[in-house]
Amino acid sequence: MNSLQSTGNSLKQTLQKIREFNLGETEFYDVSQETNILQPLKVRELPQLKEASFDVSKKHITIHQDVRDADGCSYPVISKIFEDFDKGRISFVGQAGCGRTTLLKIVSQAVLNKKIPSLIDVDLLFFLNCQNLDPEMNVTLEELVFQNIELDEGEKISILKRIKQHPRKCMFVLDAPDILDYNSCNCGKKFAKGEKCQPAKILLQLICGKLFPCCRVITSERYFNPCDSEPKKIIALSGLSQDSIKRIAIGYLGKTDGIQMLQNLQTRSPSLLSLCSIPVFLTYTIIGMKSNRNFKSGTMSGVMVNVLQSFVRSKNIWNPNMDDILKRLKPLSYSGIQKNKAIFNSQDLEQHHLTFKETGDFTSLKCLVQVFKEQQLIQFNHFSIQMFLAAMFIAELPIDQFKKTVIKIFDKPQYSAILRNIFGLILDDEVIEASKGLLEVEFQLQEKQDFLKQVVAQEYNQSKGSSLT
């Protein structure tokens, strides 16, 4: 009896360790918090949600009805999504910056705190941000699942055994698994117990239900990878409502300044107001308008240029070496996109003539990167920053390399946001003017502009031709 009681107490302690770790992993991170420009945001606004379906053969998503109430997205609405979720996978899809990570963190905290009735039996949740994985570093199943949780081997074995025996009590929440390459690691082949392999191989078998068949899995992604299976349910994030935009602006700036900012935005740049339905770009827009009274842009690339200027030129975070470091961060960013990496180690930095001390010690980089000193790693504060720096790198390439790169990435979904930013950086005169000091595109600019216009014309003619057949 004492032995059984001891085993039960030990299990409870292990479950509590895992719970506390994952609560820490799901803490809300505000991309503006390092700028000292805005007051801390205390409101939590969720994007509007729509139920969707996924055609496996065509890899095409179709949007259906709304999943929300009159007051926007709330816990009762989130609970509704999971009412019939007994096993399999639910996927949240949306473009970069639309709030997928925030939503997954809120869902995870709600599950951990027993706020979703249909998931109240879950007492073991693992939240994994796939952007923190190094796709080139082989890991075991145990290393991937338990991450940095301080468990001994006996505890790990007992938890893995429990997952297999009581799968309904376990849930995996995977943020941005689409960042990894599932084509190059023989993902379909099973791996042996204790075998080290690429994270993508383990994740794909987990996502497809081959690893723990009866466990529930929640994912968030921009797009589905070619090896993917059909989720049980797909929820598309369709942007913030106007009321949510207003509450966030007031949350950052106070009531008077928040309302004034939205009125100025409506008058000066109504097209930008529609972009503000994307949460991260709303934050960037507010930063830009707060730090620069002349801020005016109606494009995504314009917003990013202005926010970068506010980051690197602000008196609060200015550093004399910032321009040089920024130049070297651009190729690092693009290299990361090519390798499906969002986290960089000392070797990555050395390849681009950067040092960890250089990037880790400058407080001026806090607005751009997070630094993990113990593991000697850095990560951009938001994937949108890495994508924009990658776009800047491509925009600055010599014309022949520029053409080859644009053609190479044109039809790849993971580069869609980067392409939009390239077009803005090269074709928008206001953006070109605003990016002075950050971007060097004057050389061969006309040739690049002509080429991009030609690409658009060809794409239009092809789409027009296919629509007629």
C-alpha positions as CSV (number, residue, x, y, z in Angstrom):
1,M,0.0,0.0,0.0
2,N,2.8,2.4,1.0
3,S,4.6,1.5,-2.3
4,L,1.5,2.3,-4.4
5,Q,1.0,5.5,-2.5
6,S,4.6,6.5,-3.0
7,T,4.3,5.7,-6.7
8,G,1.1,7.9,-6.9
9,N,2.8,10.8,-5.2
10,S,5.8,10.5,-7.4
11,L,3.6,10.6,-10.5
12,K,1.8,13.7,-9.2
13,Q,5.1,15.4,-8.6
14,T,6.3,14.6,-12.1
15,L,3.0,15.8,-13.7
16,Q,3.3,19.0,-11.7
17,K,6.8,19.6,-13.0
18,I,5.6,19.2,-16.6
19,R,2.6,21.4,-16.0
20,E,4.7,24.2,-14.5
21,F,7.3,24.0,-17.3
22,N,4.6,24.2,-20.0
23,L,2.8,27.1,-18.2
24,G,6.1,28.9,-18.5
25,E,6.4,28.1,-22.2
26,T,2.9,29.5,-22.8
27,E,3.5,32.9,-21.2
28,F,2.4,35.8,-23.4
29,Y,5.2,37.7,-25.2
30,D,4.6,41.2,-26.5
31,V,6.9,42.1,-29.4
32,S,6.9,45.7,-28.3
33,Q,8.1,45.2,-24.7
34,E,11.8,45.8,-25.5
35,T,11.2,49.2,-27.2
36,N,10.3,51.3,-24.2
37,I,7.9,53.1,-26.5
38,L,4.6,51.6,-25.5
39,Q,3.0,50.8,-22.2
40,P,2.6,47.1,-21.4
41,L,-0.4,45.6,-23.0
42,K,-2.8,44.0,-20.5
43,V,-5.7,43.1,-22.8
44,R,-5.8,39.8,-24.6
45,E,-7.7,40.1,-27.9
46,L,-8.1,37.0,-30.1
47,P,-8.6,37.0,-33.9
48,Q,-11.9,36.1,-35.5
49,L,-12.1,32.4,-36.2
50,K,-13.7,30.5,-39.2
51,E,-14.2,26.8,-39.6
52,A,-12.5,25.5,-42.8
53,S,-11.9,22.3,-44.7
54,F,-8.8,20.9,-46.4
55,D,-8.6,19.1,-49.7
56,V,-5.7,16.7,-49.2
57,S,-5.2,16.0,-52.9
58,K,-5.1,19.6,-54.0
59,K,-3.6,20.9,-50.7
60,H,-6.3,23.6,-50.7
61,I,-8.2,25.2,-47.8
62,T,-11.8,26.3,-48.1
63,I,-13.3,28.7,-45.6
64,H,-16.8,28.1,-44.2
65,Q,-18.8,29.6,-41.3
66,D,-17.6,31.9,-38.4
67,V,-16.8,30.4,-35.0
68,R,-17.4,33.3,-32.7
69,D,-20.1,35.2,-30.7
70,A,-21.3,38.8,-30.9
71,D,-18.5,40.0,-28.6
72,G,-15.7,38.3,-30.5
73,C,-13.6,35.2,-29.7
74,S,-13.8,34.1,-26.0
75,Y,-13.5,31.0,-23.9
76,P,-17.0,29.8,-24.6
77,V,-16.2,30.0,-28.4
78,I,-12.8,28.2,-27.9
79,S,-14.6,25.5,-25.9
80,K,-17.0,25.0,-28.8
81,I,-14.2,24.2,-31.1
82,F,-13.1,21.3,-28.9
83,E,-16.5,19.8,-28.1
84,D,-16.1,16.7,-30.2
85,F,-12.3,16.4,-29.9
86,D,-11.7,12.9,-28.6
87,K,-8.6,12.1,-30.7
88,G,-6.7,13.2,-33.8
89,R,-5.7,16.7,-34.6
90,I,-7.1,20.2,-34.8
91,S,-5.2,22.7,-36.9
92,F,-5.3,26.5,-36.6
93,V,-4.1,28.1,-39.9
94,G,-3.3,31.7,-40.9
95,Q,-0.7,34.0,-42.3
96,A,2.4,35.1,-40.4
97,G,1.6,37.5,-37.6
98,C,-2.1,36.6,-37.4
99,G,-2.0,35.5,-33.8
100,R,-1.6,31.7,-34.1
101,T,1.1,31.5,-31.4
102,T,-0.9,33.7,-29.0
103,L,-4.1,31.6,-29.6
104,L,-2.3,28.3,-29.0
105,K,-0.8,29.7,-25.8
106,I,-4.3,30.8,-24.6
107,V,-5.7,27.4,-25.5
108,S,-2.9,25.6,-23.7
109,Q,-3.3,27.7,-20.6
110,A,-7.1,27.1,-20.7
111,V,-6.5,23.3,-20.9
112,L,-3.9,23.3,-18.1
113,N,-6.2,25.4,-15.9
114,K,-9.3,23.1,-16.7
115,K,-11.3,25.9,-18.4
116,I,-12.4,23.8,-21.4
117,P,-15.0,21.3,-20.3
118,S,-14.4,18.7,-23.0
119,L,-10.7,18.6,-22.3
120,I,-10.9,18.5,-18.5
121,D,-9.5,15.0,-18.5
122,V,-6.2,16.2,-19.9
123,D,-3.6,16.3,-17.2
124,L,-0.5,16.0,-19.4
125,L,0.1,18.8,-22.0
126,F,3.3,19.4,-24.0
127,F,3.6,22.8,-25.7
128,L,6.4,22.8,-28.3
129,N,7.4,25.9,-30.3
130,C,8.9,24.3,-33.4
131,Q,10.7,27.5,-34.3
132,N,13.0,26.7,-31.3
133,L,14.1,23.4,-32.9
134,D,17.4,23.2,-34.9
135,P,16.4,21.2,-38.0
136,E,20.0,20.0,-38.5
137,M,20.4,18.6,-35.0
138,N,19.3,15.0,-34.5
139,V,17.3,14.3,-31.3
140,T,15.6,11.4,-29.7
141,L,11.8,11.2,-29.0
142,E,12.5,11.8,-25.3
143,E,14.7,14.9,-26.0
144,L,12.0,16.4,-28.3
145,V,9.1,15.7,-26.0
146,F,10.6,16.6,-22.6
147,Q,12.8,19.6,-23.9
148,N,14.4,21.2,-20.9
149,I,12.1,19.8,-18.2
150,E,14.2,18.5,-15.3
151,L,13.2,14.9,-15.1
152,D,15.3,11.8,-14.4
153,E,15.3,8.8,-16.6
154,G,12.8,6.9,-14.4
155,E,10.3,9.9,-14.6
156,K,10.6,10.0,-18.4
157,I,10.0,6.3,-18.8
158,S,7.0,6.4,-16.6
159,I,5.5,9.4,-18.5
160,L,6.0,7.8,-21.9
161,K,4.4,4.6,-20.6
162,R,1.5,6.7,-19.2
163,I,1.0,8.4,-22.6
164,K,0.6,5.0,-24.3
165,Q,-1.7,3.6,-21.5
166,H,-3.9,6.7,-21.1
167,P,-3.7,8.6,-24.4
168,R,-6.8,10.6,-23.7
169,K,-5.1,12.3,-20.8
170,C,-2.3,13.6,-23.0
171,M,-2.2,16.5,-25.5
172,F,0.5,17.8,-27.7
173,V,0.4,21.4,-28.8
174,L,2.7,22.1,-31.7
175,D,3.3,25.7,-32.8
176,A,4.6,26.3,-36.4
177,P,5.6,22.7,-37.4
178,D,5.4,24.0,-41.0
179,I,8.7,25.7,-40.5
180,L,10.5,22.4,-40.8
181,D,11.3,20.5,-44.1
182,Y,9.5,17.2,-44.2
183,N,10.8,16.1,-47.6
184,S,14.5,15.7,-46.8
185,C,14.5,13.4,-43.8
186,N,12.8,10.2,-44.9
187,C,9.9,11.1,-42.6
188,G,7.7,8.1,-43.6
189,K,10.2,5.6,-42.2
190,K,9.8,4.5,-38.6
191,F,12.5,5.3,-36.1
192,A,13.8,2.9,-33.4
193,K,13.5,3.5,-29.7
194,G,16.3,5.8,-28.6
195,E,17.3,6.6,-32.2
196,K,18.4,10.1,-32.9
197,C,16.9,11.6,-36.0
198,Q,15.8,15.0,-37.4
199,P,13.0,16.7,-35.5
200,A,10.8,16.8,-38.6
201,K,10.7,13.0,-38.7
202,I,9.4,12.6,-35.2
203,L,7.0,15.5,-35.5
204,L,5.4,14.2,-38.7
205,Q,4.7,10.8,-37.2
206,L,3.2,12.6,-34.1
207,I,1.1,14.9,-36.3
208,C,-0.2,12.0,-38.5
209,G,-1.1,9.9,-35.4
210,K,1.4,7.2,-36.0
211,L,3.5,7.8,-32.9
212,F,0.8,8.0,-30.3
213,P,-2.4,7.1,-32.2
214,C,-5.0,8.0,-29.7
215,C,-3.5,11.2,-28.3
216,R,-4.9,14.6,-29.2
217,V,-2.8,17.0,-31.2
218,I,-3.3,20.7,-31.8
219,T,-1.1,22.5,-34.4
220,S,-0.8,25.9,-35.9
221,E,0.6,26.6,-39.4
222,R,0.7,29.0,-42.3
223,Y,0.3,26.2,-44.8
224,F,0.2,22.4,-44.9
225,N,3.3,20.4,-45.9
226,P,3.2,18.0,-48.8
227,C,3.4,14.9,-46.5
228,D,0.5,16.1,-44.3
229,S,-2.7,14.2,-43.5
230,E,-6.1,15.7,-43.2
231,P,-6.8,17.2,-39.7
232,K,-10.0,16.4,-38.0
233,K,-10.9,20.0,-37.9
234,I,-9.4,23.2,-39.4
235,I,-9.9,26.7,-37.8
236,A,-8.7,29.6,-39.9
237,L,-7.7,32.9,-38.2
238,S,-9.3,35.7,-40.2
239,G,-8.0,38.8,-38.4
240,L,-8.9,41.1,-35.6
241,S,-12.4,42.8,-35.5
242,Q,-12.6,46.6,-35.4
243,D,-13.5,46.5,-31.8
244,S,-10.4,44.4,-31.0
245,I,-8.2,46.8,-32.9
246,K,-9.6,49.6,-30.9
247,R,-9.1,47.9,-27.5
248,I,-5.5,47.0,-28.4
249,A,-4.7,50.6,-29.5
250,I,-6.2,51.9,-26.2
251,G,-4.4,49.2,-24.3
252,Y,-1.0,50.4,-25.7
253,L,-1.6,54.1,-25.7
254,G,-4.4,54.9,-23.3
255,K,-7.9,55.9,-24.3
256,T,-7.3,59.4,-25.6
257,D,-4.2,58.6,-27.6
258,G,-5.5,55.3,-28.8
259,I,-8.6,56.7,-30.3
260,Q,-6.7,59.6,-31.8
261,M,-4.2,57.2,-33.4
262,L,-7.0,55.2,-35.1
263,Q,-8.7,58.4,-36.3
264,N,-5.3,59.6,-37.8
265,L,-4.9,56.2,-39.4
266,Q,-8.3,56.3,-40.9
267,T,-7.6,59.8,-42.4
268,R,-4.0,59.4,-43.5
269,S,-3.8,55.8,-44.5
270,P,-7.1,53.8,-44.6
271,S,-5.4,51.0,-46.5
272,L,-3.1,50.4,-43.6
273,L,-6.1,50.2,-41.2
274,S,-7.1,47.0,-43.0
275,L,-3.6,45.6,-42.5
276,C,-4.0,46.2,-38.8
277,S,-6.4,43.3,-38.6
278,I,-3.1,41.3,-38.5
279,P,-2.2,41.5,-34.8
280,V,1.6,41.8,-35.2
281,F,1.3,44.5,-37.8
282,L,-1.2,46.4,-35.6
283,T,1.6,46.4,-33.0
284,Y,4.2,47.5,-35.5
285,T,2.0,50.3,-36.8
286,I,1.4,51.6,-33.3
287,I,5.1,51.5,-32.6
288,G,5.8,53.4,-35.9
289,M,3.2,56.1,-35.3
290,K,4.2,56.5,-31.7
291,S,7.9,56.9,-32.5
292,N,7.5,58.9,-35.8
293,R,4.8,61.5,-36.1
294,N,5.3,61.6,-39.9
295,F,4.7,57.8,-40.1
296,K,2.6,57.1,-43.2
297,S,2.4,53.9,-45.1
298,G,-0.3,51.7,-46.7
299,T,1.8,48.6,-47.2
300,M,3.2,45.8,-45.2
301,S,6.7,46.6,-46.3
302,G,6.2,50.2,-45.3
303,V,5.1,49.2,-41.8
304,M,8.2,47.0,-41.4
305,V,10.6,49.7,-42.6
306,N,9.2,52.2,-40.3
307,V,9.2,49.9,-37.3
308,L,12.8,48.9,-38.0
309,Q,13.8,52.5,-38.3
310,S,12.1,53.2,-34.9
311,F,14.1,50.2,-33.5
312,V,17.5,51.1,-34.7
313,R,17.3,54.9,-34.6
314,S,15.6,55.3,-31.2
315,K,17.5,57.2,-28.6
316,N,16.5,54.4,-26.1
317,I,18.2,51.6,-28.1
318,W,20.8,53.4,-30.3
319,N,24.2,51.8,-30.7
320,P,27.0,53.0,-33.1
321,N,27.6,49.5,-34.5
322,M,23.9,48.8,-35.2
323,D,24.1,49.5,-39.0
324,D,27.0,47.1,-39.4
325,I,25.3,44.4,-37.3
326,L,22.1,44.8,-39.2
327,K,23.9,44.2,-42.5
328,R,25.2,40.9,-41.2
329,L,21.8,39.9,-39.7
330,K,20.2,40.1,-43.2
331,P,22.1,37.1,-44.8
332,L,21.8,35.2,-41.5
333,S,18.0,35.7,-41.7
334,Y,17.8,34.5,-45.3
335,S,20.1,31.5,-44.6
336,G,17.8,30.6,-41.8
337,I,14.7,30.7,-44.1
338,Q,16.5,28.5,-46.6
339,K,17.4,25.9,-43.9
340,N,14.0,26.2,-42.1
341,K,15.8,27.6,-39.1
342,A,14.4,30.2,-36.7
343,I,17.0,29.8,-34.0
344,F,20.7,30.3,-34.4
345,N,23.8,28.9,-32.6
346,S,27.3,30.3,-32.4
347,Q,28.4,28.4,-35.5
348,D,25.5,30.0,-37.5
349,L,26.7,33.4,-36.3
350,E,30.3,32.8,-37.1
351,Q,29.4,31.9,-40.7
352,H,28.0,35.4,-41.1
353,H,30.9,37.1,-39.2
354,L,28.8,37.6,-36.1
355,T,29.7,36.6,-32.5
356,F,27.4,35.6,-29.8
357,K,29.0,38.2,-27.5
358,E,28.4,40.8,-30.1
359,T,24.7,40.0,-30.6
360,G,24.1,39.1,-27.0
361,D,25.6,42.1,-25.3
362,F,24.1,44.9,-27.3
363,T,20.9,46.1,-25.6
364,S,20.0,47.7,-28.9
365,L,19.4,44.2,-30.3
366,K,16.7,43.4,-27.7
367,C,14.0,44.8,-30.0
368,L,15.1,42.4,-32.8
369,V,16.4,39.2,-31.1
370,Q,15.9,37.1,-28.0
371,V,19.1,35.8,-26.4
372,F,19.5,32.5,-24.6
373,K,22.9,32.8,-22.9
374,E,23.0,29.4,-21.3
375,Q,22.5,27.6,-24.7
376,Q,24.4,30.3,-26.7
377,L,21.4,30.8,-29.0
378,I,19.6,33.8,-30.5
379,Q,16.2,34.0,-32.1
380,F,14.4,36.9,-33.7
381,N,11.6,38.2,-31.5
382,H,9.0,37.5,-34.1
383,F,9.3,35.4,-37.3
384,S,8.1,38.4,-39.3
385,I,11.3,40.2,-38.4
386,Q,13.4,37.4,-39.7
387,M,11.3,37.2,-42.9
388,F,11.6,40.9,-43.5
389,L,15.4,41.0,-43.0
390,A,15.5,38.1,-45.5
391,A,13.5,40.1,-48.0
392,M,15.9,43.0,-47.5
393,F,18.8,40.7,-48.2
394,I,17.3,39.5,-51.5
395,A,16.4,43.1,-52.5
396,E,20.0,44.1,-52.2
397,L,21.4,41.3,-54.3
398,P,23.1,42.1,-57.6
399,I,20.6,42.0,-60.5
400,D,21.5,38.5,-61.8
401,Q,21.3,36.9,-58.4
402,F,18.2,38.9,-57.6
403,K,16.4,37.5,-60.7
404,K,17.5,33.9,-60.0
405,T,16.4,34.1,-56.3
406,V,13.0,35.6,-57.1
407,I,12.3,33.0,-59.7
408,K,13.4,30.2,-57.4
409,I,11.1,31.2,-54.5
410,F,8.2,32.6,-56.5
411,D,5.8,29.6,-56.2
412,K,6.9,28.4,-52.7
413,P,4.3,29.2,-50.0
414,Q,6.8,29.6,-47.3
415,Y,8.2,32.6,-49.2
416,S,4.9,34.4,-49.9
417,A,5.3,37.0,-47.2
418,I,9.0,37.6,-48.2
419,L,8.0,38.1,-51.8
420,R,5.3,40.7,-50.8
421,N,8.0,42.6,-48.9
422,I,10.4,42.4,-51.8
423,F,7.9,43.9,-54.2
424,G,7.2,46.7,-51.6
425,L,10.9,47.4,-51.1
426,I,11.6,47.6,-54.8
427,L,8.4,49.1,-56.3
428,D,7.1,51.5,-53.6
429,D,8.7,54.9,-53.9
430,E,7.6,55.9,-50.3
431,V,9.1,52.7,-48.9
432,I,12.4,53.2,-50.8
433,E,12.6,56.7,-49.4
434,A,11.7,55.6,-45.9
435,S,14.3,52.7,-46.0
436,K,17.3,54.9,-46.5
437,G,20.0,54.0,-44.1
438,L,18.6,50.5,-43.7
439,L,18.5,49.3,-47.3
440,E,20.8,49.8,-50.3
441,V,18.8,49.3,-53.5
442,E,19.6,52.4,-55.5
443,F,22.1,50.4,-57.6
444,Q,20.3,48.6,-60.4
445,L,17.0,49.7,-59.0
446,Q,15.4,50.3,-62.4
447,E,16.4,46.9,-63.7
448,K,14.9,45.2,-60.6
449,Q,11.7,47.2,-60.9
450,D,11.4,46.3,-64.6
451,F,12.0,42.6,-63.8
452,L,9.4,42.5,-61.0
453,K,6.8,44.2,-63.3
454,Q,7.6,41.6,-65.9
455,V,7.1,38.8,-63.4
456,V,3.7,40.1,-62.4
457,A,2.6,40.5,-66.0
458,Q,3.6,37.0,-66.8
459,E,1.9,35.6,-63.8
460,Y,-1.3,37.6,-64.7
461,N,-1.3,36.3,-68.3
462,Q,-0.8,32.7,-67.1
463,S,-3.6,32.9,-64.6
464,K,-5.8,34.6,-67.1
465,G,-5.1,31.9,-69.7
466,S,-5.8,29.1,-67.2
467,S,-9.1,30.6,-66.2
468,L,-10.2,30.6,-69.8
469,T,-9.5,26.9,-70.3
